[in-house]
Amino acid sequence: MSFLRLVPYILIFLSRFPVLFAWAFKSREDHWKQMEMEEARKAGLAPAEVDEDGKEINPHVPEYMSSAPW
């Protein structure tokens, strides 16, 4: 079955469960805020993101690369 045949069923499913649909799309303002925050983090003006353990998330730190599960 091609993907185009599934599109109406997917839309019906998402219309019945708006909570599942809400996380998939952001408003224009939310997207803009996220992009500004990413730029501020890259420039060092905003603090880095924090994981569940309270450690800063930075993919360029070698300890994250060495402790990767692969």
N, CA, C and O atoms as CSV, one atom per row, in Angstrom:
chain,resi,resn,atom,element,x,y,z
A,1,MET,N,N,0.849,-1.172,0.000
A,1,MET,CA,C,0.000,0.000,0.000
A,1,MET,C,C,0.898,1.239,0.000
A,1,MET,O,O,1.853,1.324,0.771
A,2,SER,N,N,0.591,2.158,-0.840
A,2,SER,CA,C,1.417,3.354,-0.923
A,2,SER,C,C,1.095,4.316,0.220
A,2,SER,O,O,0.040,4.238,0.850
A,3,PHE,N,N,2.018,5.202,0.460
A,3,PHE,CA,C,1.864,6.163,1.538
A,3,PHE,C,C,0.672,7.089,1.289
A,3,PHE,O,O,-0.013,7.480,2.234
A,4,LEU,N,N,0.423,7.440,0.043
A,4,LEU,CA,C,-0.673,8.362,-0.273
A,4,LEU,C,C,-2.028,7.782,0.109
A,4,LEU,O,O,-2.954,8.526,0.435
A,5,ARG,N,N,-2.148,6.476,0.072
A,5,ARG,CA,C,-3.411,5.860,0.494
A,5,ARG,C,C,-3.589,5.913,2.011
A,5,ARG,O,O,-4.714,5.867,2.508
A,6,LEU,N,N,-2.490,6.008,2.737
A,6,LEU,CA,C,-2.556,6.035,4.198
A,6,LEU,C,C,-2.802,7.428,4.765
A,6,LEU,O,O,-3.226,7.558,5.913
A,7,VAL,N,N,-2.547,8.451,3.995
A,7,VAL,CA,C,-2.658,9.822,4.495
A,7,VAL,C,C,-4.029,10.123,5.093
A,7,VAL,O,O,-4.075,10.668,6.196
A,8,PRO,N,N,-5.150,9.806,4.443
A,8,PRO,CA,C,-6.453,10.109,5.071
A,8,PRO,C,C,-6.643,9.408,6.405
A,8,PRO,O,O,-7.212,9.985,7.332
A,9,TYR,N,N,-6.172,8.167,6.512
A,9,TYR,CA,C,-6.321,7.433,7.771
A,9,TYR,C,C,-5.458,8.048,8.867
A,9,TYR,O,O,-5.866,8.098,10.028
A,10,ILE,N,N,-4.290,8.507,8.509
A,10,ILE,CA,C,-3.415,9.166,9.482
A,10,ILE,C,C,-4.045,10.461,9.972
A,10,ILE,O,O,-4.005,10.758,11.166
A,11,LEU,N,N,-4.627,11.233,9.060
A,11,LEU,CA,C,-5.269,12.488,9.451
A,11,LEU,C,C,-6.488,12.244,10.338
A,11,LEU,O,O,-6.721,12.993,11.286
A,12,ILE,N,N,-7.255,11.219,10.044
A,12,ILE,CA,C,-8.408,10.883,10.889
A,12,ILE,C,C,-7.930,10.494,12.280
A,12,ILE,O,O,-8.505,10.927,13.278
A,13,PHE,N,N,-6.884,9.681,12.353
A,13,PHE,CA,C,-6.343,9.262,13.640
A,13,PHE,C,C,-5.874,10.462,14.454
A,13,PHE,O,O,-6.176,10.576,15.642
A,14,LEU,N,N,-5.136,11.351,13.806
A,14,LEU,CA,C,-4.618,12.514,14.518
A,14,LEU,C,C,-5.727,13.481,14.924
A,14,LEU,O,O,-5.604,14.162,15.943
A,15,SER,N,N,-6.798,13.553,14.153
A,15,SER,CA,C,-7.904,14.436,14.527
A,15,SER,C,C,-8.655,13.897,15.736
A,15,SER,O,O,-9.242,14.669,16.495
A,16,ARG,N,N,-8.644,12.587,15.923
A,16,ARG,CA,C,-9.324,11.990,17.080
A,16,ARG,C,C,-8.494,12.096,18.351
A,16,ARG,O,O,-9.038,12.054,19.454
A,17,PHE,N,N,-7.196,12.233,18.204
A,17,PHE,CA,C,-6.301,12.321,19.350
A,17,PHE,C,C,-5.451,13.587,19.226
A,17,PHE,O,O,-4.278,13.505,18.862
A,18,PRO,N,N,-6.029,14.759,19.523
A,18,PRO,CA,C,-5.291,16.014,19.329
A,18,PRO,C,C,-4.058,16.141,20.213
A,18,PRO,O,O,-3.144,16.893,19.875
A,19,VAL,N,N,-4.004,15.429,21.331
A,19,VAL,CA,C,-2.831,15.506,22.201
A,19,VAL,C,C,-1.609,14.938,21.473
A,19,VAL,O,O,-0.508,15.477,21.585
A,20,LEU,N,N,-1.808,13.858,20.735
A,20,LEU,CA,C,-0.700,13.280,19.980
A,20,LEU,C,C,-0.276,14.200,18.843
A,20,LEU,O,O,0.892,14.220,18.455
A,21,PHE,N,N,-1.210,14.947,18.321
A,21,PHE,CA,C,-0.937,15.832,17.193
A,21,PHE,C,C,-0.244,17.113,17.642
A,21,PHE,O,O,0.516,17.708,16.877
A,22,ALA,N,N,-0.498,17.536,18.861
A,22,ALA,CA,C,0.007,18.826,19.337
A,22,ALA,C,C,1.525,18.847,19.451
A,22,ALA,O,O,2.140,19.874,19.161
A,23,TRP,N,N,2.146,17.749,19.863
A,23,TRP,CA,C,3.595,17.764,20.026
A,23,TRP,C,C,4.324,17.747,18.691
A,23,TRP,O,O,5.499,18.108,18.629
A,24,ALA,N,N,3.657,17.340,17.630
A,24,ALA,CA,C,4.325,17.202,16.337
A,24,ALA,C,C,4.604,18.555,15.684
A,24,ALA,O,O,5.580,18.697,14.947
A,25,PHE,N,N,3.765,19.536,15.945
A,25,PHE,CA,C,3.913,20.829,15.303
A,25,PHE,C,C,3.997,21.926,16.352
A,25,PHE,O,O,3.280,21.913,17.352
A,26,LYS,N,N,4.883,22.867,16.101
A,26,LYS,CA,C,5.040,23.996,17.001
A,26,LYS,C,C,4.470,25.238,16.334
A,26,LYS,O,O,4.373,25.319,15.110
A,27,SER,N,N,4.101,26.185,17.151
A,27,SER,CA,C,3.655,27.457,16.594
A,27,SER,C,C,4.869,28.208,16.060
A,27,SER,O,O,6.009,27.870,16.377
A,28,ARG,N,N,4.622,29.192,15.277
A,28,ARG,CA,C,5.696,29.980,14.688
A,28,ARG,C,C,6.523,30.656,15.774
A,28,ARG,O,O,7.747,30.739,15.672
A,29,GLU,N,N,5.845,31.140,16.816
A,29,GLU,CA,C,6.549,31.815,17.899
A,29,GLU,C,C,7.430,30.837,18.675
A,29,GLU,O,O,8.561,31.166,19.034
A,30,ASP,N,N,6.907,29.627,18.934
A,30,ASP,CA,C,7.700,28.629,19.650
A,30,ASP,C,C,8.936,28.238,18.858
A,30,ASP,O,O,10.019,28.084,19.422
A,31,HIS,N,N,8.774,28.079,17.555
A,31,HIS,CA,C,9.912,27.734,16.704
A,31,HIS,C,C,10.941,28.867,16.715
A,31,HIS,O,O,12.144,28.615,16.783
A,32,TRP,N,N,10.473,30.093,16.650
A,32,TRP,CA,C,11.372,31.250,16.652
A,32,TRP,C,C,12.145,31.335,17.974
A,32,TRP,O,O,13.346,31.605,17.984
A,33,LYS,N,N,11.437,31.100,19.091
A,33,LYS,CA,C,12.101,31.132,20.403
A,33,LYS,C,C,13.155,30.039,20.508
A,33,LYS,O,O,14.235,30.266,21.055
A,34,GLN,N,N,12.847,28.850,19.985
A,34,GLN,CA,C,13.800,27.754,20.033
A,34,GLN,C,C,15.044,28.078,19.210
A,34,GLN,O,O,16.162,27.800,19.644
A,35,MET,N,N,14.861,28.657,18.037
A,35,MET,CA,C,15.997,29.020,17.192
A,35,MET,C,C,16.855,30.095,17.864
A,35,MET,O,O,18.083,30.032,17.809
A,36,GLU,N,N,16.211,31.084,18.500
A,36,GLU,CA,C,16.965,32.120,19.207
A,36,GLU,C,C,17.754,31.538,20.372
A,36,GLU,O,O,18.893,31.935,20.616
A,37,MET,N,N,17.140,30.584,21.098
A,37,MET,CA,C,17.823,29.953,22.227
A,37,MET,C,C,19.019,29.142,21.739
A,37,MET,O,O,20.069,29.159,22.382
A,38,GLU,N,N,18.888,28.435,20.625
A,38,GLU,CA,C,20.006,27.672,20.083
A,38,GLU,C,C,21.148,28.601,19.676
A,38,GLU,O,O,22.314,28.297,19.927
A,39,GLU,N,N,20.824,29.719,19.055
A,39,GLU,CA,C,21.858,30.678,18.664
A,39,GLU,C,C,22.549,31.276,19.885
A,39,GLU,O,O,23.764,31.476,19.879
A,40,ALA,N,N,21.771,31.562,20.938
A,40,ALA,CA,C,22.358,32.111,22.161
A,40,ALA,C,C,23.273,31.084,22.825
A,40,ALA,O,O,24.322,31.446,23.358
A,41,ARG,N,N,22.887,29.810,22.797
A,41,ARG,CA,C,23.743,28.771,23.371
A,41,ARG,C,C,25.030,28.630,22.574
A,41,ARG,O,O,26.103,28.449,23.149
A,42,LYS,N,N,24.927,28.714,21.251
A,42,LYS,CA,C,26.129,28.612,20.418
A,42,LYS,C,C,27.072,29.776,20.675
A,42,LYS,O,O,28.292,29.616,20.642
A,43,ALA,N,N,26.500,30.950,20.931
A,43,ALA,CA,C,27.322,32.134,21.199
A,43,ALA,C,C,27.816,32.183,22.637
A,43,ALA,O,O,28.658,33.019,22.964
A,44,GLY,N,N,27.316,31.312,23.501
A,44,GLY,CA,C,27.736,31.290,24.894
A,44,GLY,C,C,26.986,32.276,25.764
A,44,GLY,O,O,27.405,32.547,26.889
A,45,LEU,N,N,25.882,32.820,25.265
A,45,LEU,CA,C,25.108,33.796,26.037
A,45,LEU,C,C,24.061,33.150,26.924
A,45,LEU,O,O,23.598,33.765,27.885
A,46,ALA,N,N,23.681,31.915,26.614
A,46,ALA,CA,C,22.674,31.189,27.396
A,46,ALA,C,C,23.314,29.921,27.952
A,46,ALA,O,O,24.254,29.395,27.357
A,47,PRO,N,N,22.820,29.424,29.082
A,47,PRO,CA,C,23.393,28.197,29.644
A,47,PRO,C,C,23.069,26.991,28.766
A,47,PRO,O,O,22.077,26.989,28.037
A,48,ALA,N,N,23.914,25.975,28.844
A,48,ALA,CA,C,23.704,24.755,28.069
A,48,ALA,C,C,22.497,23.990,28.595
A,48,ALA,O,O,22.074,24.189,29.734
A,49,GLU,N,N,21.948,23.116,27.759
A,49,GLU,CA,C,20.838,22.277,28.203
A,49,GLU,C,C,21.338,21.291,29.257
A,49,GLU,O,O,22.525,20.972,29.308
A,50,VAL,N,N,20.417,20.813,30.098
A,50,VAL,CA,C,20.768,19.912,31.188
A,50,VAL,C,C,19.989,18.619,31.028
A,50,VAL,O,O,18.798,18.646,30.717
A,51,ASP,N,N,20.660,17.467,31.241
A,51,ASP,CA,C,19.974,16.184,31.143
A,51,ASP,C,C,19.321,15.826,32.473
A,51,ASP,O,O,19.274,16.648,33.388
A,52,GLU,N,N,18.813,14.585,32.579
A,52,GLU,CA,C,18.101,14.157,33.792
A,52,GLU,C,C,19.000,14.132,35.020
A,52,GLU,O,O,18.531,14.336,36.140
A,53,ASP,N,N,20.285,13.885,34.813
A,53,ASP,CA,C,21.224,13.808,35.928
A,53,ASP,C,C,21.744,15.167,36.366
A,53,ASP,O,O,22.466,15.264,37.359
A,54,GLY,N,N,21.388,16.212,35.640
A,54,GLY,CA,C,21.849,17.549,35.976
A,54,GLY,C,C,23.141,17.945,35.295
A,54,GLY,O,O,23.701,19.003,35.581
A,55,LYS,N,N,23.622,17.090,34.383
A,55,LYS,CA,C,24.852,17.405,33.666
A,55,LYS,C,C,24.523,18.194,32.404
A,55,LYS,O,O,23.460,18.025,31.807
A,56,GLU,N,N,25.453,19.057,32.012
A,56,GLU,CA,C,25.252,19.842,30.804
A,56,GLU,C,C,25.334,18.949,29.574
A,56,GLU,O,O,26.170,18.049,29.501
A,57,ILE,N,N,24.462,19.207,28.617
A,57,ILE,CA,C,24.469,18.460,27.365
A,57,ILE,C,C,25.298,19.237,26.361
A,57,ILE,O,O,24.954,20.357,25.982
A,58,ASN,N,N,26.383,18.635,25.942
A,58,ASN,CA,C,27.249,19.244,24.942
A,58,ASN,C,C,27.876,18.118,24.135
A,58,ASN,O,O,28.730,17.403,24.659
A,59,PRO,N,N,27.485,17.937,22.886
A,59,PRO,CA,C,27.993,16.801,22.111
A,59,PRO,C,C,29.467,16.931,21.739
A,59,PRO,O,O,30.053,15.967,21.248
A,60,HIS,N,N,30.079,18.085,21.955
A,60,HIS,CA,C,31.466,18.280,21.582
A,60,HIS,C,C,32.436,17.955,22.708
A,60,HIS,O,O,33.650,18.033,22.517
A,61,VAL,N,N,31.924,17.593,23.876
A,61,VAL,CA,C,32.778,17.230,24.993
A,61,VAL,C,C,33.203,15.772,24.801
A,61,VAL,O,O,32.341,14.917,24.598
A,62,PRO,N,N,34.488,15.462,24.857
A,62,PRO,CA,C,34.949,14.090,24.578
A,62,PRO,C,C,34.358,13.028,25.483
A,62,PRO,O,O,34.222,11.883,25.049
A,63,GLU,N,N,33.996,13.350,26.732
A,63,GLU,CA,C,33.457,12.321,27.614
A,63,GLU,C,C,32.121,11.793,27.102
A,63,GLU,O,O,31.803,10.625,27.325
A,64,TYR,N,N,31.339,12.618,26.427
A,64,TYR,CA,C,30.086,12.152,25.860
A,64,TYR,C,C,30.362,11.225,24.670
A,64,TYR,O,O,29.642,10.248,24.460
A,65,MET,N,N,31.383,11.527,23.912
A,65,MET,CA,C,31.711,10.693,22.764
A,65,MET,C,C,32.280,9.355,23.207
A,65,MET,O,O,32.023,8.336,22.566
A,66,SER,N,N,33.043,9.340,24.283
A,66,SER,CA,C,33.644,8.081,24.745
A,66,SER,C,C,32.627,7.213,25.486
A,66,SER,O,O,32.785,5.993,25.519
A,67,SER,N,N,31.603,7.795,26.074
A,67,SER,CA,C,30.615,7.006,26.807
A,67,SER,C,C,29.383,6.691,25.961
A,67,SER,O,O,28.359,6.268,26.499
A,68,ALA,N,N,29.466,6.890,24.666
A,68,ALA,CA,C,28.347,6.580,23.780
A,68,ALA,C,C,28.110,5.073,23.754
A,68,ALA,O,O,29.066,4.302,23.839
A,69,PRO,N,N,26.853,4.637,23.638
A,69,PRO,CA,C,26.567,3.205,23.707
A,69,PRO,C,C,27.038,2.407,22.501
A,69,PRO,O,O,27.024,1.177,22.559
A,70,TRP,N,N,27.441,3.022,21.452
A,70,TRP,CA,C,27.905,2.255,20.296
A,70,TRP,C,C,29.359,2.037,20.451
A,70,TRP,O,O,29.984,1.410,19.596
